[in-house]
Amino acid sequence: MNIWVEYWKSKDHRSHIEGSHAQMKENAEWIEPDPDDIFKRFCQNMEDAVRFARSMEKSGHLTRIKQDGSY
């Protein structure tokens, strides 16, 4: 079984509303990233994958953990 983390740089596609800081932005809508922008990192186990994904999220990336096969 392989475990890997896919990560890509977060982009905010919402239009920004000018004016008061109290105004809300429009709700974010999920846009699937371009496959050319996705990086992969293979991990030995799920704990390593979670640790790596959290570190990438702290640096401004979006992540998802994937695995093939089954237990």
MIKEFI-925426 format. One record per atom (N, C-alpha, C): y, z, x; atom name; residue in three letters. Coordinates in nm, 3 decimals, padded with zeros to 5 digits. Example, Ala and Ser with C-alpha at 12.3 -4.5 7.8 and 13.67 -1.06 7.14 Angstrom:
+---------+---------+---------+------+------+
:       v :       w :       u : atom : type :
+---------+---------+---------+------+------+
: -00.569 :  00.780 :  01.319 :    N :  ALA :
: -00.450 :  00.780 :  01.230 :   CA :  ALA :
: -00.330 :  00.780 :  01.320 :    C :  ALA :
: -00.225 :  00.708 :  01.285 :    N :  SER :
: -00.106 :  00.714 :  01.367 :   CA :  SER :
:  00.003 :  00.787 :  01.290 :    C :  SER :
+---------+---------+---------+------+------+
This chain:
+---------+---------+---------+------+------+
:       v :       w :       u : atom : type :
+---------+---------+---------+------+------+
: -00.116 :  00.000 :  00.084 :    N :  MET :
:  00.000 :  00.000 :  00.000 :   CA :  MET :
:  00.124 :  00.000 :  00.090 :    C :  MET :
:  00.219 : -00.085 :  00.057 :    N :  ASN :
:  00.345 : -00.093 :  00.129 :   CA :  ASN :
:  00.456 : -00.029 :  00.047 :    C :  ASN :
:  00.545 :  00.042 :  00.114 :    N :  ILE :
:  00.663 :  00.101 :  00.052 :   CA :  ILE :
:  00.783 :  00.050 :  00.128 :    C :  ILE :
:  00.884 :  00.003 :  00.055 :    N :  TRP :
:  01.005 : -00.044 :  00.122 :   CA :  TRP :
:  01.128 : -00.013 :  00.038 :    C :  TRP :
:  01.241 : -00.010 :  00.107 :    N :  VAL :
:  01.370 :  00.013 :  00.043 :   CA :  VAL :
:  01.448 : -00.117 :  00.051 :    C :  VAL :
:  01.499 : -00.161 : -00.063 :    N :  GLU :
:  01.591 : -00.274 : -00.067 :   CA :  GLU :
:  01.731 : -00.216 : -00.080 :    C :  GLU :
:  01.824 : -00.266 :  00.000 :    N :  TYR :
:  01.961 : -00.215 : -00.006 :   CA :  TYR :
:  02.061 : -00.328 :  00.015 :    C :  TYR :
:  02.177 : -00.313 : -00.047 :    N :  TRP :
:  02.283 : -00.412 : -00.038 :   CA :  TRP :
:  02.416 : -00.343 : -00.058 :    C :  TRP :
:  02.522 : -00.407 : -00.011 :    N :  LYS :
:  02.655 : -00.347 : -00.020 :   CA :  LYS :
:  02.702 : -00.349 : -00.164 :    C :  LYS :
:  02.757 : -00.237 : -00.208 :    N :  SER :
:  02.806 : -00.223 : -00.344 :   CA :  SER :
:  02.936 : -00.301 : -00.361 :    C :  SER :
:  02.946 : -00.375 : -00.470 :    N :  LYS :
:  03.068 : -00.449 : -00.502 :   CA :  LYS :
:  03.109 : -00.411 : -00.643 :    C :  LYS :
:  03.237 : -00.381 : -00.661 :    N :  ASP :
:  03.289 : -00.345 : -00.793 :   CA :  ASP :
:  03.349 : -00.470 : -00.856 :    C :  ASP :
:  03.282 : -00.525 : -00.959 :    N :  HIS :
:  03.325 : -00.649 : -01.023 :   CA :  HIS :
:  03.414 : -00.625 : -01.143 :    C :  HIS :
:  03.447 : -00.499 : -01.170 :    N :  ARG :
:  03.531 : -00.469 : -01.285 :   CA :  ARG :
:  03.676 : -00.504 : -01.253 :    C :  ARG :
:  03.748 : -00.548 : -01.353 :    N :  SER :
:  03.891 : -00.573 : -01.333 :   CA :  SER :
:  03.962 : -00.439 : -01.334 :    C :  SER :
:  04.055 : -00.424 : -01.246 :    N :  HIS :
:  04.127 : -00.297 : -01.234 :   CA :  HIS :
:  04.247 : -00.298 : -01.327 :    C :  HIS :
:  04.262 : -00.191 : -01.399 :    N :  ILE :
:  04.375 : -00.176 : -01.490 :   CA :  ILE :
:  04.489 : -00.111 : -01.413 :    C :  ILE :
:  04.604 : -00.175 : -01.414 :    N :  GLU :
:  04.720 : -00.118 : -01.346 :   CA :  GLU :
:  04.785 : -00.015 : -01.437 :    C :  GLU :
:  04.846 :  00.084 : -01.378 :    N :  GLY :
:  04.916 :  00.183 : -01.459 :   CA :  GLY :
:  04.874 :  00.323 : -01.424 :    C :  GLY :
:  04.872 :  00.406 : -01.524 :    N :  SER :
:  04.845 :  00.548 : -01.506 :   CA :  SER :
:  04.704 :  00.572 : -01.453 :    C :  SER :
:  04.691 :  00.676 : -01.370 :    N :  HIS :
:  04.559 :  00.712 : -01.320 :   CA :  HIS :
:  04.470 :  00.767 : -01.431 :    C :  HIS :
:  04.530 :  00.799 : -01.545 :    N :  ALA :
:  04.453 :  00.853 : -01.656 :   CA :  ALA :
:  04.381 :  00.744 : -01.734 :    C :  ALA :
:  04.416 :  00.620 : -01.710 :    N :  GLN :
:  04.350 :  00.511 : -01.781 :   CA :  GLN :
:  04.211 :  00.489 : -01.722 :    C :  GLN :
:  04.116 :  00.460 : -01.808 :    N :  MET :
:  03.980 :  00.435 : -01.763 :   CA :  MET :
:  03.962 :  00.289 : -01.728 :    C :  MET :
:  03.874 :  00.263 : -01.633 :    N :  LYS :
:  03.833 :  00.126 : -01.604 :   CA :  LYS :
:  03.735 :  00.084 : -01.712 :    C :  LYS :
:  03.712 : -00.045 : -01.723 :    N :  GLU :
:  03.609 : -00.091 : -01.816 :   CA :  GLU :
:  03.473 : -00.046 : -01.763 :    C :  GLU :
:  03.375 : -00.034 : -01.849 :    N :  ASN :
:  03.243 :  00.010 : -01.809 :   CA :  ASN :
:  03.179 : -00.089 : -01.713 :    C :  ASN :
:  03.108 : -00.037 : -01.616 :    N :  ALA :
:  03.040 : -00.122 : -01.519 :   CA :  ALA :
:  02.922 : -00.191 : -01.585 :    C :  ALA :
:  02.901 : -00.315 : -01.548 :    N :  GLU :
:  02.789 : -00.393 : -01.601 :   CA :  GLU :
:  02.700 : -00.432 : -01.484 :    C :  GLU :
:  02.568 : -00.419 : -01.501 :    N :  TRP :
:  02.475 : -00.450 : -01.392 :   CA :  TRP :
:  02.473 : -00.599 : -01.366 :    C :  TRP :
:  02.494 : -00.634 : -01.240 :    N :  ILE :
:  02.482 : -00.773 : -01.195 :   CA :  ILE :
:  02.380 : -00.773 : -01.082 :    C :  ILE :
:  02.273 : -00.847 : -01.100 :    N :  GLU :
:  02.167 : -00.853 : -00.999 :   CA :  GLU :
:  02.225 : -00.912 : -00.870 :    C :  GLU :
:  02.200 : -00.848 : -00.756 :    N :  PRO :
:  02.257 : -00.897 : -00.631 :   CA :  PRO :
:  02.195 : -01.029 : -00.588 :    C :  PRO :
:  02.270 : -01.104 : -00.510 :    N :  ASP :
:  02.221 : -01.230 : -00.453 :   CA :  ASP :
:  02.106 : -01.196 : -00.357 :    C :  ASP :
:  01.992 : -01.262 : -00.369 :    N :  PRO :
:  01.878 : -01.230 : -00.280 :   CA :  PRO :
:  01.912 : -01.242 : -00.132 :    C :  PRO :
:  02.010 : -01.325 : -00.096 :    N :  ASP :
:  02.049 : -01.338 :  00.045 :   CA :  ASP :
:  02.123 : -01.214 :  00.095 :    C :  ASP :
:  02.176 : -01.132 :  00.004 :    N :  ASP :
:  02.252 : -01.012 :  00.041 :   CA :  ASP :
:  02.165 : -00.888 :  00.049 :    C :  ASP :
:  02.037 : -00.898 :  00.010 :    N :  ILE :
:  01.948 : -00.783 :  00.007 :   CA :  ILE :
:  01.876 : -00.769 :  00.141 :    C :  ILE :
:  01.882 : -00.647 :  00.196 :    N :  PHE :
:  01.809 : -00.615 :  00.318 :   CA :  PHE :
:  01.689 : -00.529 :  00.280 :    C :  PHE :
:  01.583 : -00.533 :  00.362 :    N :  LYS :
:  01.462 : -00.454 :  00.335 :   CA :  LYS :
:  01.429 : -00.369 :  00.456 :    C :  LYS :
:  01.381 : -00.249 :  00.428 :    N :  ARG :
:  01.333 : -00.161 :  00.534 :   CA :  ARG :
:  01.201 : -00.102 :  00.488 :    C :  ARG :
:  01.095 : -00.127 :  00.562 :    N :  PHE :
:  00.963 : -00.075 :  00.528 :   CA :  PHE :
:  00.951 :  00.067 :  00.581 :    C :  PHE :
:  00.883 :  00.152 :  00.505 :    N :  CYS :
:  00.869 :  00.294 :  00.538 :   CA :  CYS :
:  00.722 :  00.334 :  00.539 :    C :  CYS :
:  00.693 :  00.442 :  00.612 :    N :  GLN :
:  00.556 :  00.492 :  00.624 :   CA :  GLN :
:  00.509 :  00.562 :  00.498 :    C :  GLN :
:  00.601 :  00.631 :  00.429 :    N :  ASN :
:  00.563 :  00.705 :  00.309 :   CA :  ASN :
:  00.684 :  00.716 :  00.216 :    C :  ASN :
:  00.663 :  00.770 :  00.097 :    N :  MET :
:  00.769 :  00.779 : -00.003 :   CA :  MET :
:  00.881 :  00.872 :  00.041 :    C :  MET :
:  00.848 :  00.980 :  00.109 :    N :  GLU :
:  00.950 :  01.075 :  00.154 :   CA :  GLU :
:  01.048 :  01.007 :  00.250 :    C :  GLU :
:  00.996 :  00.926 :  00.343 :    N :  ASP :
:  01.083 :  00.852 :  00.434 :   CA :  ASP :
:  01.169 :  00.751 :  00.359 :    C :  ASP :
:  01.111 :  00.688 :  00.258 :    N :  ALA :
:  01.186 :  00.589 :  00.180 :   CA :  ALA :
:  01.301 :  00.656 :  00.104 :    C :  ALA :
:  01.274 :  00.771 :  00.044 :    N :  VAL :
:  01.378 :  00.843 : -00.030 :   CA :  VAL :
:  01.488 :  00.887 :  00.066 :    C :  VAL :
:  01.450 :  00.939 :  00.181 :    N :  ARG :
:  01.548 :  00.985 :  00.279 :   CA :  ARG :
:  01.637 :  00.868 :  00.325 :    C :  ARG :
:  01.575 :  00.754 :  00.355 :    N :  PHE :
:  01.652 :  00.638 :  00.399 :   CA :  PHE :
:  01.742 :  00.586 :  00.287 :    C :  PHE :
:  01.691 :  00.580 :  00.165 :    N :  ALA :
:  01.771 :  00.531 :  00.052 :   CA :  ALA :
:  01.893 :  00.620 :  00.029 :    C :  ALA :
:  01.876 :  00.750 :  00.039 :    N :  ARG :
:  01.990 :  00.842 :  00.021 :   CA :  ARG :
:  02.094 :  00.822 :  00.130 :    C :  ARG :
:  02.051 :  00.800 :  00.253 :    N :  SER :
:  02.147 :  00.780 :  00.361 :   CA :  SER :
:  02.224 :  00.649 :  00.342 :    C :  SER :
:  02.157 :  00.546 :  00.290 :    N :  MET :
:  02.225 :  00.419 :  00.266 :   CA :  MET :
:  02.323 :  00.432 :  00.150 :    C :  MET :
:  02.287 :  00.510 :  00.048 :    N :  GLU :
:  02.378 :  00.531 : -00.065 :   CA :  GLU :
:  02.504 :  00.605 : -00.021 :    C :  GLU :
:  02.490 :  00.698 :  00.072 :    N :  LYS :
:  02.607 :  00.771 :  00.123 :   CA :  LYS :
:  02.701 :  00.678 :  00.198 :    C :  LYS :
:  02.648 :  00.570 :  00.254 :    N :  SER :
:  02.733 :  00.476 :  00.328 :   CA :  SER :
:  02.782 :  00.361 :  00.240 :    C :  SER :
:  02.766 :  00.374 :  00.106 :    N :  GLY :
:  02.824 :  00.276 :  00.015 :   CA :  GLY :
:  02.734 :  00.163 : -00.029 :    C :  GLY :
:  02.604 :  00.176 : -00.007 :    N :  HIS :
:  02.510 :  00.073 : -00.049 :   CA :  HIS :
:  02.441 :  00.113 : -00.179 :    C :  HIS :
:  02.395 :  00.015 : -00.252 :    N :  LEU :
:  02.305 :  00.037 : -00.365 :   CA :  LEU :
:  02.164 :  00.018 : -00.313 :    C :  LEU :
:  02.070 :  00.094 : -00.368 :    N :  THR :
:  01.932 :  00.088 : -00.317 :   CA :  THR :
:  01.832 :  00.088 : -00.431 :    C :  THR :
:  01.713 :  00.042 : -00.399 :    N :  ARG :
:  01.598 :  00.060 : -00.487 :   CA :  ARG :
:  01.474 :  00.067 : -00.399 :    C :  ARG :
:  01.384 :  00.155 : -00.438 :    N :  ILE :
:  01.260 :  00.175 : -00.365 :   CA :  ILE :
:  01.150 :  00.099 : -00.438 :    C :  ILE :
:  01.073 :  00.021 : -00.364 :    N :  LYS :
:  00.965 : -00.058 : -00.423 :   CA :  LYS :
:  00.836 : -00.030 : -00.349 :    C :  LYS :
:  00.725 : -00.055 : -00.419 :    N :  GLN :
:  00.594 : -00.045 : -00.358 :   CA :  GLN :
:  00.500 : -00.143 : -00.424 :    C :  GLN :
:  00.401 : -00.187 : -00.350 :    N :  ASP :
:  00.299 : -00.272 : -00.408 :   CA :  ASP :
:  00.168 : -00.194 : -00.413 :    C :  ASP :
:  00.074 : -00.244 : -00.485 :    N :  GLY :
: -00.055 : -00.175 : -00.498 :   CA :  GLY :
: -00.045 : -00.057 : -00.590 :    C :  GLY :
: -00.146 :  00.029 : -00.585 :    N :  SER :
: -00.146 :  00.148 : -00.669 :   CA :  SER :
: -00.217 :  00.260 : -00.596 :    C :  SER :
: -00.203 :  00.380 : -00.647 :    N :  TYR :
: -00.268 :  00.497 : -00.584 :   CA :  TYR :
: -00.411 :  00.505 : -00.627 :    C :  TYR :
+---------+---------+---------+------+------+
